[in-house]
Amino acid sequence: MNKILIFSLIGFAFLGCNSENDDVINDTDYAEYIIENSIDTVINFMAEEIYTTNEAQEPVLKLKLITSEIFPCINYELATTEFTNDNELIVRFEQIIEPELCLTAIGPATSYIELPENINKITFLNGSVIDKYYIDINQQKISLTLIENNFTTSLYNKTFRIPENSFAYVCGTNTTNTNIYTDFSEIIEQNPDFIEFDFEGEGRIPYPETTDGNWVNHPSKYYKYTNSLEFNNLANVMNEYSSENIEEDSGVTISIISWNNVKFYSWLEN
């Protein structure tokens, strides 16, 4: 009797393990999308608003896919196919594409895919392995919640959107002229059309948070403007200030980066 009970328990345990495994590998809801092709690497991903050209334009919401594996060329790509099922985005990974012309720097394979704003779920397929996330997209933030994962990792569970009619003031200085950071921000704030704001709460900020490579990398400041003409005139204000206060090779850089891909730089004639 005891032997029968023991074998029965083992049998139930075995079936239970197989059933749980089948939930991951043979999800019938996705059977029509599953193919034999798969990739052998962890995939990191993030929501990101990007610009598709160097011209002035509104940002486009994308999903950035990045392999954890590093390749000998920086321009390896991920081949995927996307499907939309009601409010669910299904992303199927198919292969890693080696470039015909190698850009000689190591790096991950990357791809950007469209991220529709009306979805509330993302499902990733890699061969027969399935990962799932809830996603909430609104005008202020993109938020991701894990359902189950086996081969993907969300780099940022919350990402702020780029506010319309906003810009970032990004300034780095040397140790001997840090006053420039404060002086030019005061000039910006003297204009009543420019209103400083902060990204409140948890989330990745879509603007640079500091400069990079200066002796002193100051924290960026963020503003909204009510008059586009006043914003465009900020280029002239920066030109004048730079010519009078920033010496060449003094270690100072000022950048104004706007929501619609307009940029002013202190080291260029804008």
Disulfide bonds with the S-S distance in Angstrom:
Cys73-Cys102 1.90
